[in-house]
Amino acid sequence: MLTRSRAKLSASFAEKSLSDNHLIVFKQYFFFMFIFFSVFVIFFCWIISRNTKVDSLSPKVVTYL
């Protein structure tokens, strides 16, 4: 009787730690995707400003976007 409840408790603890680990992996994935997307946007704006040969605050770039 005691070993059965202990096994049930350890199983629920393992399930909880697995769900916490999944949440940590999701947070890391979201963080890396955010960094990658921001670098991509900065690179894209740099390419546009290089191709148009104007300042970044020019209305030509705004209409191009």
C-alpha positions in Angstrom: 0.0 0.0 0.0 2.8 2.4 0.9 4.9 1.6 -2.1 1.9 2.1 -4.4 1.2 5.6 -3.2 5.0 6.4 -3.3 5.1 5.2 -7.0 2.1 7.3 -7.8 3.7 10.4 -6.1 6.9 9.9 -8.0 5.0 9.5 -11.3 3.1 12.8 -10.7 6.4 14.5 -9.8 8.1 13.2 -13.0 5.1 14.4 -15.1 5.3 17.9 -13.4 9.1 18.2 -14.1 8.5 17.1 -17.7 5.9 19.8 -18.2 8.2 22.4 -16.6 11.1 21.3 -18.9 8.8 21.7 -21.9 7.9 25.2 -20.8 11.6 26.1 -20.5 12.3 24.7 -24.0 9.4 26.7 -25.4 10.7 29.9 -23.7 14.2 29.4 -25.2 12.7 28.7 -28.6 10.6 31.8 -28.5 13.6 33.9 -27.3 15.8 32.6 -30.2 13.1 33.2 -32.7 12.6 36.7 -31.5 16.4 37.4 -31.8 16.5 35.9 -35.3 13.5 37.9 -36.4 14.9 41.2 -35.1 18.2 40.6 -36.8 16.4 39.7 -40.0 14.3 42.9 -39.9 17.5 45.0 -39.3 19.3 43.3 -42.1 16.3 43.8 -44.4 16.1 47.5 -43.6 19.8 47.9 -44.2 19.5 46.2 -47.6 16.6 48.5 -48.6 18.6 51.6 -47.5 21.6 50.5 -49.3 19.7 49.8 -52.5 17.8 53.1 -52.5 20.9 55.2 -51.5 18.8 57.5 -49.3 18.5 58.2 -45.6 16.5 55.8 -43.4 14.1 58.6 -42.5 13.4 59.5 -46.1 9.8 59.1 -47.4 11.1 57.1 -50.3 11.9 54.2 -48.0 8.6 54.5 -46.2 6.7 54.2 -49.5 9.0 51.4 -50.6 8.1 49.4 -47.5 
